[in-house]
Every structure is written in C-alpha cells, then in structure tokens.
Amino acid sequence: MISIGDKIGMNQIRPLEKIAQILRTKEEVILDMEEKMEKITGKRNILEKIISENDMYVNLILKELHIHKNPTASEVQNALIHKFKKDDQKLYEIFRKPDGATEEGSKTLLNFTKELAQIPDLFVLKEEVAREIIKKNPPPNIMSALGYATVQELLMKENFYQLYCSLRFIETNEWMHKNFDVAYSDLRVGDFEYRPVKLMVLDQKWLKIAEKFMKKKYHNVSHLKELGVIFVIPLNIDTSGETLRLFGLLLHYFHEVDFYSRLFKKYSTRPDFIEKMKSLLRGDVLEGKSMDPAKANWLIVQRYLAKDNENDPRLFLPRINSEVIHWEKAETDIARFAHRFYEYDLTFWANLDFVGDVFRENGLGKQLIGFNMLDVTMGLVMEKQDIKYMYHQQEAMWSKIFFEYMGGMDRAEEMVIENFDKGYISL
C-alpha cells in the first residue's frame, strides 16, 4: 500500500509534513512547536520517532487485517470495524452474554470493569447534600411522569442515585441550568467527602420516562463527576460491537471520575473552589489568546472541540486533551484483561491511540482513518450513515507528541492537573 509515509515518485514525505496533514494544521505551527520543545527538553527527532512508530503500527495492522496494497479509506475502516465486531463476540462470551438491560444481566461485565480500573475513593458531593438540592428543586418532568404530589414522597420511594442520574436526560437543559447552577453556587468544602465510586444500570422505568422527553439520542453510558456515579441506560445488547464499546466506555469513565475527583480535591482549599468545580462540570476550554507566543504553549482541553465545530481555531494549536489520558488508561486496562484471557487474542487494540494514516477515497480525495478503539467504535455506531468519526486520533497524536517530549503520560498528567485551572501549560 502507498500511505502518506511511503515513497511517492522519488520523494518521501517528511515527518513534519505528515504530522501537519494528520493534525490538519500548518507546518509552521508544528515547526515552531518542535523548535521550542527541542530547546526546552534537549530531545531531538521526536517527530521522526513518532511517525516511524505510527507507520510501523499502520503496516502491522494492515497486514494483520489482510488488506491489499493501496486500499481506500472505506476499505480500511470496514476492515477495522469487522475486527471490532469479531473481538466483541469474544467479549460477549467471556461476560456470559450480558443483556445490558438490567444490573443482574450485566453483572460480570460491570464487575470486571470495576476490578480492572482499580480507582481510589473519590472526593465528591455528600448524598445528604445532593438530596437537599433535589428537595429545594423538585424535578417537574419526573414528578409528573411518576405521579408524585410531593418531592418528599419522591425522595422516600425512589433510589436516590438513579433519580439524580435521570435528571440530565429527563429534565430540560434550561431547568437544569437555572436550578442547579444556583444550587451548586451555595456549596461549601464541607459538603464533600471521600467515598467509593458507584456503578449501576438504571431501572427500565427511567428509560420509558426519558423516551417522552429526549429530543436527541444519548449514549447508553454516562457519569456524574460531582457525585462519583457511572451509570448505564438500560438497553439490550443486541447490536454487534456493543459489548466491547460498553466495556471501553465504562473503563474510560472510571478514570475520568477519578481525574476530576483529584481536581475537586486540589481546588477545595481555594476560595474560588465552587466556581472552579462548576467550570469543570461545564467543560470550559480557554480561548488561547492570553498565552505568551514566545513560549512553548500547550492548550489544555477537556472535551472534543471538533464535535461542536470542526474548524474551531483551537483545533489548530498544540494541545493536550485529558480525554486521551482517560482512554489510554482504559486501553491499558483492556490490554491487561487481554493477557489474562490470552486465548481470545484481544491484544489487537493496545497502543493504537495515536495511530492513523491518510488513505485515498474514490471521488473524495484523501481521508484520515484513526486506528484507535474510540474512532472505530464511533465509526461502527455511524456505519449506516457512512460517517467516519475521527475526533480522537488527532487529539491522541497531539498528546503523544507532548508525552514524548515530557517523559511519558504520567508526568504529562501531573502537569495537566497542575495547570488545569490556568487552561494551558507554558514552558
């Protein structure tokens, strides 16, 4: 196959040019970053090393997938999705055919994720404080749907954590913002405590109620950072790829709630603690205009900006995305799981977070294909719409560059936490 990194005529595309193409940014941006980071760290040829590693993985994966030379982007994407479905079937058997619709039916899968993630107790909102918030702000849609006359009766009869989780997809965004922004503004450090993460499958009745109110389709797994809860919306696992997708997402959320718990604790000694917490829950990202251009600046991002705007100017700047850190940890968990069940050959997805290449697409020029689990997962979800989801690979490539210069992900994560409130790392 001829990928971007192979010889074209007598010339070979330079690592700088290839990185710029993958990241959709100008070569000058990459060159400026490289020159500054080399001067700061003393490390040279990092881009060459990354591109060499990327091309090695691309060629190994294409060979393992039995893909012919010079494939189209669709052929590569379809082969990755096919592999994902095959691995999903293996997991489905290991987890004793989880149904996804009940906690009992998903017990093996849930237990494995909790055991693999091994996160410590979380610094989160006390249950009694969260109960008071509901008591002062009765949720109208839920009250009406369940036929409760008083919020006291609602709190007495319903599972509190399931009730709190259901707010985000049953009540309106306007109601949530109006009531919870005010309620959270009154919180104090004493309203928080350490306790274990909670993992649950919501009762079917919440899904039935939600269907009346949801204007858009939500993923069937989500979390509440401030409460330390990860929850699954009860849907049957009857789609190929769903078990592996759910497994990866759950592991990712374990590491995400742990990450934010550490930030909550870090900010808890500051007078602006609650404002910082609310900013974290909103997913605020700095505009990047206040950074000193003479320094090596890395924007800190905590969500996928391309989901909202593929041409967001921040997407063309050097950055490190905390989502990449959560996913790398999840993929490490999956790799450990794969070694435990080595006979199922589930190690395929290890170390592919940043891996990708540009392939021709008939009539559409060239398209980037990410080989990581998240992009392939979302490609599977959007398979019928023929949409290629490629948000994660570019975030992972930027983060990979930063990891290599700074000595690995653990050190990079420390720097992200140290500078999170500032919104960027300046070297």
For each residue, the residues with C-beta under 8 A, 3 or more apart:
1: 6 62 67 68 69 70 71
2: 6 7 8 69 70
3: 6 55 58 357 358 359
4: 13 18 21 22 357 358
5: 12 13 18 51 54 55 58 357
6: 1 2 3 12
7: 2 10 11 12
8: 2 11 12 13
9:
10: 7
11: 7 8
12: 5 6 7 8
13: 4 5 8 17 18
14: 17 18
15: 18 19 47 48 50 51
16: 19 20 27 30 31 34 47
17: 13 14 20 21 27
18: 4 5 13 14 15 21 22 51
19: 15 16 22 23 30 47 50 51 397 401
20: 16 17 23 25 26 27 29 30
21: 4 17 18 24 358
22: 4 18 19 356 357 358 368 393 394 397
23: 19 20 30 316 394 397 398
24: 21 315 316 394
25: 20 29 30 315 316 317
26: 20 29 30 316
27: 16 17 20 30 31
28: 31 32
29: 20 25 26 32 33 316 317 318
30: 16 19 20 23 25 26 27 33 34 47
31: 16 27 28 34 35
32: 28 29 35 36
33: 29 30 36 37 296 318 401
34: 16 30 31 37 38 46 47
35: 31 32 38 39
36: 32 33 39 40 295 296 427
37: 33 34 40 41 43 46 296 405 427
38: 34 35 41 42 43 44 46
39: 35 36
40: 36 37 296 405 427
41: 37 38 405 406
42: 38
43: 37 38 46 404 405
44: 38
45: 48 49
46: 34 37 38 43 49 50 401 404 405
47: 15 16 19 30 34 50 51 401
48: 15 45 51 52
49: 45 46 52 53 404
50: 15 19 46 47 53 54 354 397 400 401 404
51: 5 15 18 19 47 48 54 55
52: 48 49 55 56
53: 49 50 56 57
54: 5 50 51 57 58 354 355 356 357
55: 3 5 51 52 58 59 357
56: 52 53 59 60
57: 53 54 60 61 351 352 355 371
58: 3 5 54 55 61 62 355 356 357 371
59: 55 56 62 63
60: 56 57 63 64
61: 57 58 64 65 80 348 352 355 371
62: 1 58 59 65 67 71 76
63: 59 60 66 67
64: 60 61 348
65: 61 62 76 79 80 82 83
66: 63 79
67: 1 62 63 71 75 76 79
68: 1 71
69: 1 2
70: 1 2 360
71: 1 62 67 68 75 76 79 359
72: 75 76 359 360 361 362
73: 76 77 359 360 361 364 366 367 368 369 388
74: 77 78 361
75: 67 71 72 78 79 359
76: 62 65 67 71 72 73 79 80 359 369
77: 73 74 80 81 369 376 379 388
78: 74 75 81 82
79: 65 66 67 71 75 76 82 83
80: 61 65 76 77 83 84 369 371 376 379
81: 77 78 84 85 241 376 379 380 383
82: 65 78 79 85 86
83: 65 79 80 86 87 348
84: 80 81 87 88 241 244 373 376 377 380
85: 81 82 88 89 240 241 380
86: 82 83 89 90
87: 83 84 90 91 244 346 348 349
88: 84 85 91 92 240 241 242 243 244 245
89: 85 86 92 93 240
90: 86 87 93 94 344 345 346
91: 87 88 94 95 243 244 247 344 346
92: 88 89 95 97 98 237 243
93: 89 90 96 97
94: 90 91 108 341 344
95: 91 92 98 106 108 109 112 243 247
96: 93 108
97: 92 93
98: 92 95 105 106 108 109 237 243
99: 102 105 106 236 237
100: 105 106 201 220 232 234 235 236 237 242 246
101: 105 201 204 234 235 236
102: 99 105 106 201 204 234
103: 106 107 110 200 201
104: 107
105: 98 99 100 101 102
106: 95 98 99 100 102 103 109 110 201 232
107: 103 104 110 111
108: 94 95 96 98 111 112
109: 95 98 106 112 113 243 246 247 250
110: 103 106 107 113 114 199 201 250
111: 107 108 114 115
112: 95 108 109 115 116 247 337
113: 109 110 116 117 199 247 250 251 254 333
114: 110 111 117 197 199 254
115: 111 112 118
116: 112 113 251 333 334 336 337
117: 113 114 251 254 255 258 329 330 333
118: 115
119: 122 197 254 255 257 258
120: 258
121: 194 195 196 197
122: 119 194 195 196 197 228 257 258 261
123: 192 193 194 261 262 264 265 268
124: 192 193 194 195 225 226 227 228 261 264
125: 129 130 187 191 192 226 227 228
126: 129 130 191 192 193
127: 130 131 160
128: 131 132
129: 125 126 132 133 187 191
130: 125 126 127 133 134 160 164 227
131: 127 128 134 135 155 160
132: 128 129 135 136
133: 129 130 136 137 180 183 184
134: 130 131 137 138 139 151 154 155 160 163 164
135: 131 132 138 151 152 155
136: 132 133 183
137: 133 134 179 180 183
138: 134 135 143 151 154
139: 134 142 143 154 163 167 170 171 175
140: 143 144 171 175
141: 144 145 170 171 172 175 209 213
142: 139 145 146 148 154 163 166 167 170 171 209
143: 138 139 140 146 148 151 154
144: 140 141 147
145: 141 142 170 209 212
146: 142 143 154 158 209
147: 144
148: 142 143 151 153 154 157
149: 153
150: 153 154
151: 134 135 138 143 148 154 155
152: 135 155 156
153: 148 149 150 156 157
154: 134 138 139 142 143 146 148 150 151 157 158 163
155: 131 134 135 151 152 158 160 163
156: 152 153
157: 148 153 154
158: 146 154 155 162 163
159: 162 163 203
160: 127 130 131 134 155 163 164
161: 164 165 198 200 227 229 231
162: 158 159 165 166 200 202 203 206 231
163: 134 139 142 154 155 158 159 160 166 167
164: 130 134 160 161 167 224 227 229
165: 161 162 168 200 202 206 222 224 229 231
166: 142 162 163 169 170 202 206 209 210
167: 139 142 163 164 170 171 176
168: 165 171 176 222 224
169: 166 210 213 214 218 233
170: 139 141 142 145 166 167 206 209 210 213 214
171: 139 140 141 142 167 168 175 176 213
172: 141 175 176 213
173: 176 177
174: 177 178
175: 139 140 141 171 172 178 179
176: 167 168 171 172 173 179 180
177: 173 174 180 181
178: 174 175 181 182
179: 137 175 176 182 183
180: 133 137 176 177 183 184
181: 177 178 184 185 278
182: 178 179 185 186
183: 133 136 137 179 180 186 187
184: 133 180 181 187 226 274 277 278 281
185: 181 182 274 278
186: 182 183
187: 125 129 183 184 191 192 274 277
188: 191 274
189: 192 268 269 273
190:
191: 125 126 129 187 188
192: 123 124 125 126 187 189 264 268
193: 123 124 126
194: 121 122 123 124
195: 121 122 124 228
196: 121 122 228
197: 114 119 121 122 228 229 230 254 257 258
198: 161 227 228 229 230
199: 110 113 114 229 230 231 250
200: 103 161 162 165 229 230 231 232
201: 100 101 102 103 106 110 231 232 234
202: 162 165 166 206 207 231 232 233 234
203: 159 162 206 234
204: 101 102 207 208 234
205: 208 209
206: 162 165 166 170 202 203 209 210 233 234
207: 202 204 210 211 233 234 235
208: 204 205 211 212
209: 141 142 145 146 166 170 205 206 212 213
210: 166 169 170 206 207 213 214 233
211: 207 208 214
212: 145 208 209
213: 141 169 170 171 172 209 210
214: 169 170 210 211 217 218
215:
216:
217: 214
218: 169 214 222 233
219: 222 233 249
220: 100 232 233 234 235 246
221: 230 231 232 233 246 249 250 253
222: 165 168 218 219 230 231 233 253
223: 229 230 231 253 256 257
224: 164 165 168 227 228 229 231
225: 124 228 256 257 260 261 280 281
226: 124 125 184 264 277 281
227: 124 125 130 161 164 198 224
228: 122 124 125 195 196 197 198 224 225 257 261
229: 161 164 165 197 198 199 200 223 224 257
230: 197 198 199 200 221 222 223 250 253 254 257
231: 161 162 165 199 200 201 202 221 222 223 224
232: 100 106 200 201 202 220 221 246 250
233: 169 202 206 207 210 218 219 220 221 222
234: 100 101 102 201 202 203 204 206 207 220
235: 100 101 207 220
236: 99 100 101
237: 92 98 99 100 242 243 246
238: 242
239: 242
240: 85 88 89 380
241: 81 84 85 88 244 245 377 380 381
242: 88 100 237 238 239 245 246
243: 88 91 92 95 98 109 237 246 247
244: 84 87 88 91 241 247 248 373 377
245: 88 241 242 248 249 377 380 381
246: 100 109 220 221 232 237 242 243 249 250
247: 91 95 109 112 113 243 244 250 251 334
248: 244 245 251 252 327 330 331 334 373 374 377
249: 219 221 245 246 252 253
250: 109 110 113 199 221 230 232 246 247 253 254
251: 113 116 117 247 248 254 255 329 330 333 334
252: 248 249 255 256 326 327 329 330
253: 221 222 223 230 249 250 256 257 326
254: 113 114 117 119 197 230 250 251 257 258 330
255: 117 119 251 252 258 259 325 326 329 330
256: 223 225 252 253 259 260 322 323 326
257: 119 122 197 223 225 228 229 230 253 254 260 261
258: 117 119 120 122 197 254 255 261 262
259: 255 256 262 263 322 325 326 413 417
260: 225 256 257 263 264 280
261: 122 123 124 225 228 257 258 264 265
262: 123 258 259 265 266 417
263: 259 260 266 267 276 280 417 420
264: 123 124 192 226 260 261 267 268 277 280
265: 123 261 262 268
266: 262 263 269 417
267: 263 264 270 272 273 276 277 421
268: 123 189 192 264 265 273
269: 189 266 273
270: 267 273 276
271:
272: 267 275 276
273: 189 267 268 269 270 276 277
274: 184 185 187 188 277 278
275: 272 278 279
276: 263 267 270 272 273 279 280 421
277: 184 187 226 264 267 273 274 280 281
278: 181 184 185 274 275 281 282
279: 275 276 282 284
280: 225 260 263 264 276 277 283 284 302
281: 184 225 226 277 278
282: 278 279
283: 280 302 303
284: 279 280 302 423
285: 299 300 301 302 303 305 314 423
286: 290 299 300 422 423 424
287: 290 314
288: 291 297 299 313 314 317 424
289:
290: 286 287
291: 288 295 297 299 424 426
292: 295 297 426
293: 297
294:
295: 36 291 292 426 427
296: 33 36 37 40 318 426 427
297: 288 291 292 293 317 318 424 425 426 427
298: 318 319 320 402 424 425 426 427
299: 285 286 288 291 314 317 318 319 320 423 424
300: 285 286 319 320 322 416 419 420 422 423 424 425
301: 285 305 314 319 320 321 322 323 395
302: 280 283 284 285 321 322 323 420
303: 283 285 307 321 323
304: 307 321 323 391 392 395
305: 285 301 308 309 312 314 315
306: 309 310 312 315 391 394
307: 303 304 391
308: 305 312
309: 305 306 312
310: 306 315
311: 315
312: 305 306 308 309 315
313: 288 316 317
314: 285 287 288 299 301 305 317 319
315: 24 25 305 306 310 311 312 394
316: 23 24 25 26 29 313
317: 25 29 288 297 299 313 314
318: 29 33 296 297 298 299 398 401 402
319: 298 299 300 301 314 395 398 399
320: 298 299 300 301 324 398 399 402 412 416 425
321: 301 302 303 304 324 325 395 396 398 399
322: 256 259 300 301 302 325 326 416
323: 256 301 302 303 304 326 327 392 395
324: 320 321 327 328 353 392 395 396 399
325: 255 259 321 322 328 329 399 409 412 413 416
326: 252 253 255 256 259 322 323 329 330
327: 248 252 323 324 330 331 353 372 373 374 392 396
328: 324 325 331 332 353 396 409
329: 117 251 252 255 325 326 332 333
330: 117 248 251 252 254 255 326 327 333 334
331: 248 327 328 334 335 349 350 351 352 353 372 373
332: 328 329 335 336 350
333: 113 116 117 251 329 330 336 337
334: 116 247 248 251 330 331 337 338 346 349 350 373
335: 331 332 338 339 347 349 350
336: 116 332 333 339 340
337: 112 116 333 334 340 341 346
338: 334 335 341 342 344 345 346 347 350
339: 335 336 342 347
340: 336 337
341: 94 337 338 344 346
342: 338 339 345 347
343:
344: 90 91 94 338 341
345: 90 338 342 348
346: 87 90 91 334 337 338 341 349
347: 335 338 339 342 350
348: 61 64 83 87 345
349: 87 331 334 335 346 352 372 373
350: 331 332 334 335 338 347
351: 57 331 355
352: 57 61 331 349 355 371 372 373
353: 324 327 328 331 372 392 393 396 400
354: 50 54 372 393 396 397 399 400
355: 54 57 58 61 351 352 370 371 372 393
356: 22 54 58 368 369 370 371 372 375 390 393 394 397
357: 3 4 5 22 54 55 58 368 369
358: 3 4 21 22 366 367 368 369
359: 3 71 72 73 75 76 366 367 369
360: 70 72 73 365 366 367
361: 72 73 74 364 365 366 367
362: 72
363:
364: 73 361 367
365: 360 361
366: 73 358 359 360 361
367: 73 358 359 360 361 364 388
368: 22 73 356 357 358 390 393 394
369: 73 76 77 80 356 357 358 359 375 388 390
370: 355 356 374 375 376 390 392 393 394 396
371: 57 58 61 80 352 355 356 375 376 393
372: 327 331 349 352 353 354 355 356 375 376 392 393 396
373: 84 244 248 327 331 334 349 352 376 377
374: 248 327 370 377 378 392
375: 356 369 370 371 372 378 379 389 390 391 392 393
376: 77 80 81 84 370 371 372 373 379 380
377: 84 241 244 245 248 373 374 380 381
378: 374 375 381 382 389 391
379: 77 80 81 375 376 382 383 387 388 389
380: 81 84 85 240 241 245 376 377 383
381: 241 245 377 378 389
382: 378 379 385 386 387 388 389
383: 81 379 380 386
384:
385: 382
386: 382 383
387: 379 382
388: 73 77 367 369 379 382
389: 375 378 379 381 382 392
390: 356 368 369 370 375 393 394
391: 304 306 307 375 378 394 395
392: 304 323 324 327 353 370 372 374 375 389 395 396
393: 22 353 354 355 356 368 370 371 372 375 390 396 397
394: 22 23 24 306 315 356 368 370 390 391 397 398
395: 301 304 319 321 323 324 391 392 398 399
396: 321 324 327 328 353 354 370 372 392 393 399 400
397: 19 22 23 50 354 356 393 394 400 401
398: 23 318 319 320 321 394 395 401 402
399: 319 320 321 324 325 354 395 396 402 403 412
400: 50 353 354 396 397 403 404
401: 19 33 46 47 50 318 397 398 404 405
402: 298 318 320 398 399 405 406 412
403: 399 400 406 407 408 409 412
404: 43 46 49 50 400 401
405: 37 40 41 43 46 401 402
406: 41 402 403 411 412 415
407: 403 411
408: 403 411 412
409: 325 328 403 412 413
410: 413 414
411: 406 407 408 414 415
412: 320 325 399 402 403 406 408 409 415 416
413: 259 325 409 410 416 417
414: 410 411 417 418
415: 406 411 412 418 419 425
416: 300 320 322 325 412 413 419 420 425
417: 259 262 263 266 413 414 420
418: 414 415
419: 300 415 416 422 423 424 425 426
420: 263 300 302 416 417 423
421: 267 276
422: 286 300 419
423: 284 285 286 299 300 419 420
424: 286 288 291 297 298 299 300 419
425: 297 298 300 320 415 416 419
426: 291 292 295 296 297 298 419
427: 36 37 40 295 296 297 298
